[in-house]
């Protein structure tokens, strides 16, 4: 179990100036979901802010902490869950020329979204909640597993979409 929190501006204005404090408070509320690591990122243009608390299960190395960025720095993902068929997906991505830095299912999911877009969600066997961003285009993909095993709570407020693993966040 991990916990994720994201706030995304849905209008042309920036996020509130105290967005870092808001992310921190949300992560404090869901800290029990991820005692092993905590990470945040606030977009310098204040278009979005991400927070994550991690329970390390697959690839417990710090290099798999989140928010997890692509090696080029263009793409980022927040992920809660487990992709059971990540090894098969990883092998397929390697055949397509993708290089990996970690052994995590998070990186496999990130690379699948970069390579195949949202179509990869139909390939997933597992349980997940995720937020993915392409910082160059400003495009986000938000998804949860088919049965809602890993929930994503959403709330729209003052021109922002707020997403969290728990309602209290």
N, C-alpha and C positions, 0 to 999 in steps of 0.2 A: 504494500500500500504506500502510495506517495500522495502528495497534495500539490495541486497547481492553482495558480491565481493569475488572471490576465485582465487587464483593462485596456480597451481599444477605443480610440476616438472614432465616432461614427459621423462626425461633422468636420468641417474644415478647420475648426478651432483646435487648439492643443488641449491636452489633458490638464487637470488642475495643477497648480504649482506645487502642491503638497503631495503629489502622487507617490513619491518615494515612501512617505509616512503611511499612506493608505495601503500600499503593498506590504509594508512591514507589519501593520496591524492585522491584515488578512492572514499573513503567514503565521503570526502568533496564534491566531484562532485555530489554525489547522496543524500546528506543529506536531501534535501527536501522530500524525499520518506519516511523518518522515523525520525520524530522529538522527539520521546519519549525515545529512548534508542539507544546506540551505543556500539558495542562489537567487539573485534578482538581476534584472536588467531594465533600465528605463531608456527608451529610445531618445537620443539627443534632440530630435525634433518634436518630442512629446506626442508622437502618434500612438504609441502603445507602451505598456509596462508589463513585465512578466515577473512572476515569483514562483519558486518551487521548493518544496521540502521533500527530501528523498529518503526512502527506505531502500537500502542497497540489497538487491537480490541477485540480479544477473550483472556480471562484470562490476564488482564492488570498487574498482579503482576510481579515484577522484576525477580522472579524465572523462568519466561518464556522467558527472554531475550536470545538473540542469540549472537554468536554461542551457540547452545543448545547441551549439552552433556548427554549421558546416565549416569545412576547412577554408573555404573562400570568404566566409563571413557574411554571406548574403542571406542565408536561410537560418532560421532558428525554430526549435520545437520545445514545447512543454509536453510531457507525457506522463501519464499515470496508468499503470497496468502491466500486462505481459502479453507479448506476441508469441504464441506457442510455435508458430511455423517460421520464426525469424531466421533459423539456420538455412532453411530451404530458400527463403527470399534473399538472404545474404549471398548464397551460392549463385543464384540467378543474377543478382546485381554485379557480382564479381565477373561473371561471364560477359556482362555488358560493359565491363571496363571500370567499374566503380572501385575505388580503393578505400579501405577502412582503417581508422585509427584506433578503434576500440573493439571489444567483443560484445558490446551491448545491443539489446534489441531496440533501444532508443535510436542508436545511429542507423540501424537497418531501416527503421521506420522513417527517419529523416531522409535517408537516401532514396527510399521507395517513393516518397512524396515528391522529391526533387526530380526523379527520373520519370515516374509514371503519372504524377499528379494525383488528383483525388480518385482516379480509377484504381489505385492500389488498395484503397480501403476495402474493395470487394475481394481482394486476395488475402486479407488478414484473417487468421484464425487466432482468436484470443479475446481479451477483455481490455478495453482502453478508454481513456478520455484524453484528448489531445488538442493542442492549439499550435498551428504551424504558420509561420509568416515568411513571405518573400519580401525582404526589406527594399528591394529595388522597385518592385511593382506595387508594393503596399497590399498585396493579396494575402488573405488569411484563409486557412482551412481549419474549421472547428468540427470535431467529430467525437462520438462516443460509440462504444460497441453496440451491436444490434439489440441486445437485451437490457442495456443500461446497468450492467454489473458495475461498471465504473462511471458513476454519474457525473454530469456536468450541469451545474446550476448556472443559469444566466439571468441577467437583470439589466435593463436599459435605464439609464439615469443621466439626465443633463447632457445628452449627446455622447454618452459613453456606453459601450457594451462591457459588462462585467461578467467574468466567467470564473467559477471556482468549483473545486471538488466537493465542497460542503456549503450548505446554505449559510452557515454562520460566518464564513469567510467574507 
